[in-house]
């Protein structure tokens, strides 16, 4: 076990964890931030997506030991009242079915819009390609991203 000083959702937090513990489990088990979901455990589905210094990363394959002093943002930290433009667009378009992948979808879309506020359809498809939705709400996800983009 080692002690890590993390910057999560604008707060400085200290946790004890094994160096190879994935950030997903540190967030969920140590910090009780359960919005980030476990999907596949190998970084392929995107359910565990968080931001590391504003870049979308898969927290299931990110060891706590490599985070250092980089800022981590989870779905809980995206907007204080869950009123981020993407979250509002998600509700407007009734995107979630089961909802399991949605935090990862929104975090990936937020990183896209932070880097490219007016993405084309192809840019949205390319950016969201690695986030899987078992319910198949891809068209609604794209529509919500386009709506959020138009409101930026």
MILUMKOL-621461 format. One record per residue (C-alpha): x, y, z; residue in one letter. Coordinates in steps of 0.2 Angstrom, whole numbers, plus 5000, padded with zeros to 4 digits. Example, Ala and Ser with C-alpha at 12.3 -4.5 7.8 and 13.67 -1.06 7.14 Angstrom:
<atoms>
<atom><X>5062</X><Y>4978</Y><Z>5039</Z><rest>A</rest></atom>
<atom><X>5068</X><Y>4995</Y><Z>5036</Z><rest>S</rest></atom>
</atoms>
This chain:
<atoms>
<atom><X>5000</X><Y>5000</Y><Z>5000</Z><rest>X</rest></atom>
<atom><X>5005</X><Y>5018</Y><Z>4996</Z><rest>X</rest></atom>
<atom><X>4998</X><Y>5035</Y><Z>5000</Z><rest>X</rest></atom>
<atom><X>4993</X><Y>5045</Y><Z>4985</Z><rest>X</rest></atom>
<atom><X>4988</X><Y>5064</Y><Z>4985</Z><rest>X</rest></atom>
<atom><X>4975</X><Y>5065</Y><Z>4971</Z><rest>X</rest></atom>
<atom><X>4965</X><Y>5080</Y><Z>4964</Z><rest>X</rest></atom>
<atom><X>4948</X><Y>5074</Y><Z>4960</Z><rest>X</rest></atom>
<atom><X>4933</X><Y>5085</Y><Z>4955</Z><rest>X</rest></atom>
<atom><X>4942</X><Y>5100</Y><Z>4961</Z><rest>X</rest></atom>
<atom><X>4947</X><Y>5093</Y><Z>4978</Z><rest>X</rest></atom>
<atom><X>4963</X><Y>5087</Y><Z>4985</Z><rest>X</rest></atom>
<atom><X>4961</X><Y>5070</Y><Z>4992</Z><rest>X</rest></atom>
<atom><X>4972</X><Y>5057</Y><Z>5000</Z><rest>X</rest></atom>
<atom><X>4970</X><Y>5038</Y><Z>4997</Z><rest>X</rest></atom>
<atom><X>4980</X><Y>5022</Y><Z>5002</Z><rest>X</rest></atom>
<atom><X>4980</X><Y>5009</Y><Z>4988</Z><rest>X</rest></atom>
<atom><X>4992</X><Y>4997</Y><Z>4980</Z><rest>X</rest></atom>
<atom><X>5001</X><Y>5006</Y><Z>4965</Z><rest>X</rest></atom>
<atom><X>4993</X><Y>4995</Y><Z>4952</Z><rest>X</rest></atom>
<atom><X>4975</X><Y>4998</Y><Z>4958</Z><rest>X</rest></atom>
<atom><X>4965</X><Y>5005</Y><Z>4943</Z><rest>X</rest></atom>
<atom><X>4958</X><Y>5022</Y><Z>4946</Z><rest>X</rest></atom>
<atom><X>4941</X><Y>5015</Y><Z>4943</Z><rest>X</rest></atom>
<atom><X>4942</X><Y>5006</Y><Z>4960</Z><rest>X</rest></atom>
<atom><X>4950</X><Y>5020</Y><Z>4969</Z><rest>X</rest></atom>
<atom><X>4936</X><Y>5031</Y><Z>4963</Z><rest>X</rest></atom>
<atom><X>4922</X><Y>5019</Y><Z>4968</Z><rest>X</rest></atom>
<atom><X>4929</X><Y>5010</Y><Z>4983</Z><rest>X</rest></atom>
<atom><X>4940</X><Y>5023</Y><Z>4991</Z><rest>X</rest></atom>
<atom><X>4931</X><Y>5039</Y><Z>4987</Z><rest>X</rest></atom>
<atom><X>4913</X><Y>5033</Y><Z>4985</Z><rest>X</rest></atom>
<atom><X>4912</X><Y>5041</Y><Z>4968</Z><rest>X</rest></atom>
<atom><X>4901</X><Y>5027</Y><Z>4960</Z><rest>X</rest></atom>
<atom><X>4895</X><Y>5036</Y><Z>4944</Z><rest>X</rest></atom>
<atom><X>4910</X><Y>5029</Y><Z>4935</Z><rest>X</rest></atom>
<atom><X>4905</X><Y>5012</Y><Z>4930</Z><rest>X</rest></atom>
<atom><X>4915</X><Y>4995</Y><Z>4927</Z><rest>X</rest></atom>
<atom><X>4911</X><Y>4988</Y><Z>4910</Z><rest>X</rest></atom>
<atom><X>4924</X><Y>4977</Y><Z>4903</Z><rest>X</rest></atom>
<atom><X>4940</X><Y>4980</Y><Z>4914</Z><rest>X</rest></atom>
<atom><X>4951</X><Y>4981</Y><Z>4898</Z><rest>X</rest></atom>
<atom><X>4948</X><Y>4999</Y><Z>4892</Z><rest>X</rest></atom>
<atom><X>4937</X><Y>4994</Y><Z>4877</Z><rest>X</rest></atom>
<atom><X>4920</X><Y>4998</Y><Z>4882</Z><rest>X</rest></atom>
<atom><X>4921</X><Y>5016</Y><Z>4889</Z><rest>X</rest></atom>
<atom><X>4909</X><Y>5014</Y><Z>4903</Z><rest>X</rest></atom>
<atom><X>4924</X><Y>5019</Y><Z>4915</Z><rest>X</rest></atom>
<atom><X>4929</X><Y>5035</Y><Z>4906</Z><rest>X</rest></atom>
<atom><X>4935</X><Y>5050</Y><Z>4916</Z><rest>X</rest></atom>
<atom><X>4945</X><Y>5065</Y><Z>4912</Z><rest>X</rest></atom>
<atom><X>4964</X><Y>5066</Y><Z>4916</Z><rest>X</rest></atom>
<atom><X>4969</X><Y>5084</Y><Z>4914</Z><rest>X</rest></atom>
<atom><X>4954</X><Y>5086</Y><Z>4902</Z><rest>X</rest></atom>
<atom><X>4958</X><Y>5071</Y><Z>4892</Z><rest>X</rest></atom>
<atom><X>4946</X><Y>5056</Y><Z>4891</Z><rest>X</rest></atom>
<atom><X>4954</X><Y>5041</Y><Z>4898</Z><rest>X</rest></atom>
<atom><X>4948</X><Y>5023</Y><Z>4903</Z><rest>X</rest></atom>
<atom><X>4950</X><Y>5023</Y><Z>4922</Z><rest>X</rest></atom>
<atom><X>4949</X><Y>5004</Y><Z>4922</Z><rest>X</rest></atom>
<atom><X>4966</X><Y>5003</Y><Z>4914</Z><rest>X</rest></atom>
<atom><X>4974</X><Y>5018</Y><Z>4923</Z><rest>X</rest></atom>
<atom><X>4984</X><Y>5013</Y><Z>4938</Z><rest>X</rest></atom>
<atom><X>4983</X><Y>5026</Y><Z>4952</Z><rest>X</rest></atom>
<atom><X>5002</X><Y>5026</Y><Z>4953</Z><rest>X</rest></atom>
<atom><X>5003</X><Y>5035</Y><Z>4936</Z><rest>X</rest></atom>
<atom><X>4991</X><Y>5049</Y><Z>4940</Z><rest>X</rest></atom>
<atom><X>5003</X><Y>5060</Y><Z>4949</Z><rest>X</rest></atom>
<atom><X>4997</X><Y>5078</Y><Z>4951</Z><rest>X</rest></atom>
<atom><X>4985</X><Y>5077</Y><Z>4936</Z><rest>X</rest></atom>
<atom><X>4967</X><Y>5083</Y><Z>4939</Z><rest>X</rest></atom>
<atom><X>4954</X><Y>5069</Y><Z>4938</Z><rest>X</rest></atom>
<atom><X>4936</X><Y>5073</Y><Z>4934</Z><rest>X</rest></atom>
<atom><X>4922</X><Y>5061</Y><Z>4935</Z><rest>X</rest></atom>
<atom><X>4904</X><Y>5062</Y><Z>4930</Z><rest>X</rest></atom>
<atom><X>4900</X><Y>5069</Y><Z>4948</Z><rest>X</rest></atom>
<atom><X>4913</X><Y>5083</Y><Z>4945</Z><rest>X</rest></atom>
<atom><X>4907</X><Y>5088</Y><Z>4927</Z><rest>X</rest></atom>
<atom><X>4894</X><Y>5100</Y><Z>4934</Z><rest>X</rest></atom>
<atom><X>4889</X><Y>5103</Y><Z>4952</Z><rest>X</rest></atom>
<atom><X>4870</X><Y>5101</Y><Z>4949</Z><rest>X</rest></atom>
<atom><X>4871</X><Y>5089</Y><Z>4935</Z><rest>X</rest></atom>
<atom><X>4867</X><Y>5103</Y><Z>4923</Z><rest>X</rest></atom>
<atom><X>4881</X><Y>5102</Y><Z>4911</Z><rest>X</rest></atom>
<atom><X>4875</X><Y>5106</Y><Z>4893</Z><rest>X</rest></atom>
<atom><X>4878</X><Y>5088</Y><Z>4889</Z><rest>X</rest></atom>
<atom><X>4868</X><Y>5082</Y><Z>4903</Z><rest>X</rest></atom>
<atom><X>4854</X><Y>5093</Y><Z>4899</Z><rest>X</rest></atom>
<atom><X>4855</X><Y>5087</Y><Z>4881</Z><rest>X</rest></atom>
<atom><X>4855</X><Y>5069</Y><Z>4886</Z><rest>X</rest></atom>
<atom><X>4839</X><Y>5072</Y><Z>4896</Z><rest>X</rest></atom>
<atom><X>4831</X><Y>5082</Y><Z>4881</Z><rest>X</rest></atom>
<atom><X>4834</X><Y>5068</Y><Z>4869</Z><rest>X</rest></atom>
<atom><X>4830</X><Y>5054</Y><Z>4882</Z><rest>X</rest></atom>
<atom><X>4846</X><Y>5046</Y><Z>4878</Z><rest>X</rest></atom>
<atom><X>4848</X><Y>5033</Y><Z>4893</Z><rest>X</rest></atom>
<atom><X>4839</X><Y>5017</Y><Z>4891</Z><rest>X</rest></atom>
<atom><X>4847</X><Y>5006</Y><Z>4905</Z><rest>X</rest></atom>
<atom><X>4859</X><Y>5021</Y><Z>4908</Z><rest>X</rest></atom>
<atom><X>4874</X><Y>5010</Y><Z>4912</Z><rest>X</rest></atom>
<atom><X>4886</X><Y>5017</Y><Z>4899</Z><rest>X</rest></atom>
<atom><X>4880</X><Y>5035</Y><Z>4900</Z><rest>X</rest></atom>
<atom><X>4892</X><Y>5042</Y><Z>4912</Z><rest>X</rest></atom>
<atom><X>4906</X><Y>5036</Y><Z>4901</Z><rest>X</rest></atom>
<atom><X>4897</X><Y>5042</Y><Z>4885</Z><rest>X</rest></atom>
<atom><X>4895</X><Y>5059</Y><Z>4893</Z><rest>X</rest></atom>
<atom><X>4913</X><Y>5061</Y><Z>4899</Z><rest>X</rest></atom>
<atom><X>4920</X><Y>5056</Y><Z>4882</Z><rest>X</rest></atom>
<atom><X>4908</X><Y>5068</Y><Z>4873</Z><rest>X</rest></atom>
<atom><X>4913</X><Y>5082</Y><Z>4885</Z><rest>X</rest></atom>
<atom><X>4931</X><Y>5079</Y><Z>4881</Z><rest>X</rest></atom>
<atom><X>4927</X><Y>5080</Y><Z>4862</Z><rest>X</rest></atom>
<atom><X>4917</X><Y>5096</Y><Z>4864</Z><rest>X</rest></atom>
<atom><X>4931</X><Y>5104</Y><Z>4875</Z><rest>X</rest></atom>
<atom><X>4943</X><Y>5101</Y><Z>4861</Z><rest>X</rest></atom>
<atom><X>4931</X><Y>5103</Y><Z>4846</Z><rest>X</rest></atom>
<atom><X>4916</X><Y>5113</Y><Z>4851</Z><rest>X</rest></atom>
<atom><X>4908</X><Y>5111</Y><Z>4834</Z><rest>X</rest></atom>
<atom><X>4912</X><Y>5094</Y><Z>4828</Z><rest>X</rest></atom>
<atom><X>4905</X><Y>5087</Y><Z>4812</Z><rest>X</rest></atom>
<atom><X>4895</X><Y>5071</Y><Z>4811</Z><rest>X</rest></atom>
<atom><X>4911</X><Y>5061</Y><Z>4806</Z><rest>X</rest></atom>
<atom><X>4921</X><Y>5069</Y><Z>4820</Z><rest>X</rest></atom>
<atom><X>4907</X><Y>5064</Y><Z>4833</Z><rest>X</rest></atom>
<atom><X>4907</X><Y>5046</Y><Z>4826</Z><rest>X</rest></atom>
<atom><X>4926</X><Y>5045</Y><Z>4827</Z><rest>X</rest></atom>
<atom><X>4927</X><Y>5052</Y><Z>4845</Z><rest>X</rest></atom>
<atom><X>4913</X><Y>5041</Y><Z>4851</Z><rest>X</rest></atom>
<atom><X>4918</X><Y>5025</Y><Z>4842</Z><rest>X</rest></atom>
<atom><X>4926</X><Y>5017</Y><Z>4858</Z><rest>X</rest></atom>
<atom><X>4911</X><Y>5020</Y><Z>4869</Z><rest>X</rest></atom>
<atom><X>4899</X><Y>5005</Y><Z>4868</Z><rest>X</rest></atom>
<atom><X>4880</X><Y>5006</Y><Z>4872</Z><rest>X</rest></atom>
<atom><X>4872</X><Y>4989</Y><Z>4873</Z><rest>X</rest></atom>
<atom><X>4855</X><Y>4997</Y><Z>4871</Z><rest>X</rest></atom>
<atom><X>4860</X><Y>5005</Y><Z>4855</Z><rest>X</rest></atom>
<atom><X>4856</X><Y>5023</Y><Z>4858</Z><rest>X</rest></atom>
<atom><X>4870</X><Y>5029</Y><Z>4847</Z><rest>X</rest></atom>
<atom><X>4858</X><Y>5040</Y><Z>4836</Z><rest>X</rest></atom>
<atom><X>4851</X><Y>5048</Y><Z>4852</Z><rest>X</rest></atom>
<atom><X>4869</X><Y>5051</Y><Z>4858</Z><rest>X</rest></atom>
<atom><X>4874</X><Y>5059</Y><Z>4842</Z><rest>X</rest></atom>
<atom><X>4859</X><Y>5070</Y><Z>4842</Z><rest>X</rest></atom>
<atom><X>4862</X><Y>5075</Y><Z>4860</Z><rest>X</rest></atom>
<atom><X>4880</X><Y>5080</Y><Z>4856</Z><rest>X</rest></atom>
<atom><X>4875</X><Y>5090</Y><Z>4842</Z><rest>X</rest></atom>
<atom><X>4862</X><Y>5099</Y><Z>4853</Z><rest>X</rest></atom>
<atom><X>4875</X><Y>5102</Y><Z>4866</Z><rest>X</rest></atom>
<atom><X>4887</X><Y>5109</Y><Z>4853</Z><rest>X</rest></atom>
<atom><X>4874</X><Y>5121</Y><Z>4846</Z><rest>X</rest></atom>
<atom><X>4872</X><Y>5128</Y><Z>4864</Z><rest>X</rest></atom>
<atom><X>4891</X><Y>5131</Y><Z>4867</Z><rest>X</rest></atom>
</atoms>
